[in-house]
C-alpha cells in the first residue's frame, strides 16, 4: 500500500492544486489506516498462526477465507516449482501447471488430487480453457518447450504452434509467457520474456498479425506477462498484464491500443475476470481486485514483508497463512472463489473461499479505509485515456 504512494507525484502532476491537496490528504489517511488496521486486505496478526489456521482477507463483498492445506499431494511430497497458471473446467476441476515432473495437476474443488496430465508439458507458464464444439480444451504457453499447446482434458496435445502452417514469426519464437483465445477462435500469444511482441494466429496456428514491442508508450510493453479476453465492454478486448510497466492495458482484437485499464499495480502477472470484477495476481506479494473502471476495491493477502515479494526461494516454514509471497497465476471459479499460485521453488497454491455477505461484515476500520479509497482511486484514472 505505502509503496504505491511513491507513484502519486506522477499522477498528481496534471491536477489542480486543490485536488492535489485533497487527494494527498486522503492518500495519507488511507495509508495510516492501512498500517494501523492490517485487517484491511491482510490478517491483523500472524504471531503464532500456523498454516492450518483459517485466515480472512479482503473487505466487504470481497472478503475471502483461506482453506488451509488445500491441494496437498497424496505422496506427501511438495508440489514442485510453480511458475505457471491455473484454469478451471465446467465441472469445477482445477488445472495447475508446474515446472516439476508432475506437469499439469488436476484437483477437485475440495483439494483432492486426481491425476497429473500432459507429462511432456512440464513448464507451462500460463493456462486458459475454452469450450469448442461441446468439448473443453486447455491452451498452454509452454515456455520450457517454446510452443503453444492445445490439450484435451486428458492432456493429449491436439495442436501446437509453431506448426507447418504458422509461417515466419517476427522476433523469433522465444520467451513465450501467455496464450488466450478469442471468441472467434483466434489465438493470441505474448512473448513477454523475449521480444515483447504479441502474435495473433488463426485457429489452426497460421500467423495473422504481430503487434506491440518493448517500451513504455501506447501499445508497447515491458514484459507482457499475462493475457485474458475481456468481454465486459461489448466487443471483446484483449487485456494485457504489462508487468514491468505496472499496469493492465486494453487492446482491440486487431492489436490496436485502446487505453490503460489499471495502473500503480505491483507487477501484475495474471488476471481473471468474473462479472464486473477482475482479480490481478501481483508478483510483489498481493492480489488486487479491481472493478469495471479499473479501480481497486479489495486487496487480498497483502504481505507486509517486502523481502518476500517476488521471492522464488521463500521456504515453507516462512509462509504465513493468508499472506502471499509472489502471486503468479490465478483463477476465479463459478462461485467467486479464487485459486492463487505463488511463484515458488517448493510449489504453493492457495484456495480463497468467497464469503457471503452475512459472513463478511466488514469492521469499522475496513469501512472507513474503503470509504477513503474511493477518492484515492481517482489517482488511478488521472492519466488514463478515455475508452
C-alpha positions in Angstrom: 0.0 0.0 0.0 2.5 2.6 1.1 4.9 1.6 -1.8 2.2 2.7 -4.2 2.3 6.2 -2.7 5.6 6.7 -4.4 3.7 6.9 -7.7 1.4 9.8 -6.5 3.5 12.7 -7.8 3.3 11.4 -11.3 -0.4 11.0 -11.2 -1.0 14.4 -9.5 1.3 16.5 -11.7 -1.5 17.4 -14.0 -4.3 18.0 -11.4 -5.3 21.4 -9.9 -3.7 22.4 -6.6 -6.9 22.0 -4.5 -7.4 18.5 -6.0 -3.8 17.5 -5.3 -4.1 18.7 -1.7 -7.4 16.8 -1.1 -6.1 13.6 -2.7 -2.8 13.7 -0.9 -4.7 14.1 2.4 -6.9 11.1 1.6 -3.9 9.1 0.5 -2.0 9.7 3.7 -5.1 9.0 5.8 -5.7 5.7 3.9 -2.0 4.7 4.3 -2.2 5.4 8.1 -5.4 3.4 8.4 -3.9 0.5 6.4 -0.9 0.5 8.7 -3.0 0.8 11.9 -5.6 -1.7 10.8 -4.0 -4.5 8.8 -7.3 -6.4 8.7 -8.0 -4.3 5.6 -6.5 -6.6 2.9 -4.4 -8.7 5.3 -4.9 -10.7 8.5 -4.4 -8.5 11.6 -1.9 -10.6 13.4 0.1 -13.7 12.4 2.0 -14.2 15.5 1.6 -17.9 16.5 -0.5 -18.7 13.5 0.5 -21.8 11.6 -0.5 -22.9 8.1 -3.5 -24.8 9.4 -5.5 -21.8 10.7 -8.2 -20.2 8.5 -7.5 -16.5 7.8 -9.8 -13.9 6.4 -8.6 -11.3 3.9 -10.2 -8.6 1.8 -13.1 -6.4 2.7 -16.9 -6.1 2.4 -18.4 -8.0 -0.5 -14.8 -9.1 -1.4 -14.0 -10.9 1.8 -12.4 -14.4 1.5 -11.2 -17.1 3.9 -8.3 -19.4 3.3 -8.7 -23.1 3.0 -5.7 -24.5 4.9 -3.9 -27.5 3.4 -5.8 -27.2 0.1 -4.1 -29.2 -2.7 -1.8 -31.4 -0.5 -0.3 -34.2 -2.6 -1.2 -37.8 -1.6 2.5 -38.8 -1.6 3.1 -36.0 1.0 5.9 -34.6 -1.2 6.0 -31.0 -2.4 4.1 -29.9 -5.4 7.3 -28.9 -7.1 8.3 -25.5 -8.6 5.3 -23.4 -9.5 5.8 -20.8 -12.3 2.6 -21.4 -14.2 -1.1 -20.8 -14.4 -4.5 -22.1 -13.2 -7.6 -22.9 -15.2 -11.0 -24.5 -14.3 -13.3 -26.6 -16.3 -17.1 -26.6 -16.3 -17.2 -29.3 -13.6 -15.1 -27.1 -11.3 -11.9 -29.2 -11.6 -8.7 -27.1 -11.2 -5.8 -27.5 -13.6 -2.5 -26.2 -12.2 0.7 -26.2 -14.2 4.1 -26.8 -12.6 7.8 -26.9 -13.5 8.1 -30.3 -11.9 7.6 -33.8 -13.3 4.0 -33.6 -12.1 3.5 -31.3 -15.1 -0.2 -30.3 -15.0 -2.0 -31.3 -11.9 -5.8 -31.8 -11.7 -7.7 -31.3 -8.4 -11.2 -31.5 -7.2 -12.6 -28.3 -5.7 -12.1 -29.7 -2.2 -8.4 -30.0 -2.9 -8.3 -33.8 -3.6 -5.6 -34.6 -6.2 -6.9 -36.5 -9.1 -4.0 -37.0 -11.5 -1.2 -35.5 -13.5 -1.7 -34.9 -17.2 0.4 -33.8 -20.2 3.7 -35.2 -18.7 5.5 -33.9 -21.8 4.3 -30.4 -21.0 6.4 -29.7 -17.9 7.0 -26.0 -17.6 3.7 -24.5 -18.9 3.8 -20.8 -18.0 0.1 -20.0 -18.3 -3.1 -21.8 -18.8 -6.5 -21.0 -20.2 -9.5 -23.1 -21.0 -12.1 -22.9 -23.8 -15.1 -24.9 -24.9 -15.2 -25.9 -28.6 -17.9 -28.0 -30.2 -19.1 -29.2 -26.8 -15.6 -30.2 -25.6 -13.2 -28.3 -23.4 -9.6 -27.7 -24.3 -6.6 -26.3 -22.3 -4.4 -23.8 -24.0 -0.9 -23.6 -22.5 2.1 -21.2 -23.0 4.7 -24.0 -22.9 7.7 -21.8 -22.0 10.0 -24.7 -21.5 9.1 -26.2 -24.9 9.0 -22.9 -26.8 5.5 -23.6 -28.1 1.8 -23.1 -27.6 -0.1 -26.3 -26.8 -3.7 -27.1 -27.1 -4.6 -30.1 -25.0 -7.7 -32.1 -24.4 -8.6 -32.6 -20.7 -6.7 -35.9 -20.6 -3.6 -34.0 -21.6 -3.3 -35.1 -25.2 -1.7 -32.5 -27.5 -4.2 -31.8 -30.3 -2.4 -28.7 -31.7 0.9 -26.9 -31.3 2.2 -23.7 -32.6 4.6 -23.2 -34.4 3.5 -25.8 -36.9 3.6 -26.4 -40.6 1.1 -23.5 -41.3 2.5 -20.9 -38.8 4.9 -19.1 -41.1 7.7 -16.8 -40.1 7.3 -15.3 -36.7 8.8 -11.8 -36.3 11.3 -11.5 -33.4 11.7 -15.2 -33.3 10.0 -17.8 -31.1 11.4 -17.2 -27.7 10.2 -16.1 -24.2 6.6 -17.2 -24.5 4.6 -16.1 -21.4 0.9 -16.2 -22.2 -1.8 -17.5 -24.5 -5.5 -16.8 -24.7 -8.2 -17.5 -27.3 -10.8 -15.0 -28.6 -14.5 -15.9 -29.2 -13.8 -16.4 -32.9 -11.1 -18.9 -32.2 -8.2 -16.5 -32.9 -5.2 -17.4 -30.7 -3.1 -14.6 -29.0 0.4 -15.2 -27.7 2.7 -12.9 -25.7 6.5 -13.0 -25.9 7.0 -11.2 -22.6 10.3 -12.8 -21.8 11.7 -12.1 -25.2 10.7 -9.6 -27.9 7.7 -8.1 -26.0 5.8 -8.7 -29.3 2.3 -10.2 -29.4 1.2 -12.5 -32.2 -2.3 -13.3 -33.4 -2.9 -16.8 -35.1 -5.9 -18.3 -36.6 -7.4 -21.5 -35.0 -5.0 -23.7 -37.0 -1.9 -21.8 -36.0 -1.3 -19.6 -39.0 0.2 -16.3 -38.1 -2.2 -13.4 -38.9 -0.6 -10.4 -37.3 2.1 -9.1 -35.0 2.0 -6.0 -32.8 3.5 -4.5 -29.7 7.1 -4.3 -28.8 9.3 -3.0 -26.0 8.7 0.3 -24.3 6.5 2.4 -22.0 4.2 4.0 -24.6 0.9 3.2 -26.1 0.8 -0.3 -27.5 4.3 -1.1 -26.0 5.1 -3.4 -23.2 7.8 -4.2 -20.6 7.1 -7.9 -20.0 3.7 -8.6 -21.5 3.2 -11.4 -19.0 -0.5 -12.4 -18.8 -3.4 -12.3 -21.2 -7.2 -12.5 -20.9 -10.2 -11.9 -23.2 -12.3 -9.1 -21.6 -16.0 -9.1 -22.8 -17.3 -6.6 -20.3 -17.4 -3.6 -22.7 -19.3 -5.0 -25.7 -16.8 -6.0 -28.3 -14.3 -8.4 -26.8 -10.9 -6.9 -25.9 -7.5 -8.2 -25.1 -6.5 -7.4 -21.5 -2.7 -7.4 -21.1 -0.7 -7.7 -17.9 2.1 -5.2 -18.7 4.1 -6.3 -15.8 7.2 -4.0 -15.5 5.1 -1.0 -16.6 2.9 -2.0 -13.6 -0.3 -1.7 -15.5 -3.2 -3.5 -17.3 -3.8 -2.4 -20.9 -6.7 -2.9 -23.2 -6.1 -3.7 -26.9 -8.7 -4.5 -29.6 -8.5 -7.9 -31.3 -6.7 -6.3 -34.2 -3.9 -5.2 -32.0 -4.7 -1.5 -31.6 -4.2 0.2 -28.3 -7.4 1.2 -26.5 -6.2 2.5 -23.2 -4.7 1.8 -19.8 -7.3 0.0 -17.7 -5.5 -0.1 -14.3 -2.1 1.2 -13.1 0.1 1.6 -10.0 0.0 -2.2 -9.6 2.7 -4.3 -8.0 4.0 -6.1 -11.2 0.8 -7.8 -12.5 1.3 -11.3 -13.7 -2.1 -12.7 -14.5 -5.8 -11.7 -14.4 -9.1 -13.5 -14.0 -12.4 -11.9 -14.8 -15.8 -12.7 -13.1 -18.8 -10.4 -13.7 -17.7 -6.8 -13.5 -14.6 -7.6 -11.4 -11.1 -8.6 -12.3 -8.6 -10.3 -9.9 -5.0 -9.5 -10.5 -2.0 -11.6 -9.4 0.7 -9.2 -8.4 4.2 -10.7 -8.1 5.0 -8.3 -5.3 3.0 -10.2 -2.6 -0.6 -9.3 -3.2 -3.8 -10.0 -5.2 -5.8 -6.9 -6.1 -9.5 -6.9 -7.2 -10.4 -4.1 -9.5 -13.9 -3.0 -10.7 -15.0 -2.4 -14.3 -13.4 1.0 -14.2 -10.1 -0.4 -13.1 -10.4 1.0 -9.6 -9.2 -1.2 -6.7 -12.0 -2.4 -4.4 -10.1 -5.0 -2.3 -6.5 -6.2 -1.6 -6.0 -9.9 -0.7 -3.1 -11.4 1.2 -1.1 -8.2 1.1 2.3 -9.3 2.5 3.9 -6.6 4.8 7.3 -8.3 4.4 8.7 -6.8 1.2 11.7 -9.2 1.4 9.3 -12.0 0.5 7.8 -10.2 -2.5 8.7 -11.7 -5.8 10.9 -14.1 -3.9 11.1 -17.6 -5.5 13.1 -19.0 -2.6 10.7 -18.4 0.4 10.8 -21.7 2.3 7.7 -23.4 3.6 8.4 -22.6 7.2 8.4 -18.9 6.4 5.0 -18.9 4.7 2.1 -17.2 6.5 -1.4 -18.4 6.0 -3.4 -15.7 4.2 -0.3 -13.8 3.0 1.2 -14.3 -0.5 4.8 -14.1 -1.5 4.7 -13.9 -5.3 1.3 -14.5 -6.9 1.9 -15.6 -10.5 -1.3 -17.4 -11.7 -4.9 -17.3 -10.5 -8.5 -18.0 -11.5 -12.0 -17.5 -10.2 -14.4 -20.4 -10.1 -18.1 -20.2 -10.8 -18.8 -19.4 -7.1 -16.4 -16.5 -6.9 -13.7 -18.4 -5.0 -10.1 -17.7 -6.0 -7.2 -20.1 -6.6 -3.8 -18.5 -6.5 -0.4 -19.9 -7.4 2.7 -18.3 -5.9 6.0 -18.4 -7.9 7.9 -20.7 -5.5 10.6 -23.2 -5.6 8.8 -25.7 -3.4 5.4 -25.1 -5.0 2.5 -23.2 -3.4 -1.2 -22.9 -4.3 -3.9 -21.3 -2.1 -7.7 -21.5 -2.3 -9.6 -18.4 -1.1 -13.2 -19.2 -0.3 -15.6 -16.3 -1.1 -17.7 -15.4 2.0 -21.3 -14.5 1.6 -22.5 -11.0 2.7 -23.7 -12.1 6.2 -20.4 -13.8 6.8 -18.2 -11.0 5.7 -19.4 -7.9 7.5 -16.5 -5.5 7.5 -15.0 -3.9 10.6 -15.4 -0.2 11.2 -11.8 0.3 10.2 -12.3 -1.6 7.0 -15.4 0.5 6.1 -13.5 3.8 6.9 -10.5 2.8 4.9 -12.6 1.6 1.9 -14.5 4.9 2.0 -11.2 6.8 1.9 -10.1 4.7 -1.0 -12.8 6.0 -3.3 -11.2 9.5 -3.8 -7.8 7.9 -3.8 -8.9 5.8 -6.8 -9.2 9.0 -8.8 -5.4 8.9 -8.9 -5.6 5.7 -10.9 -7.7 7.5 -13.5 -5.8 10.7 -13.9 -3.6 9.7 -16.8 -5.9 7.1 -18.2 -7.2 7.6 -21.8 -11.0 7.6 -22.2 -12.2 4.4 -23.5 
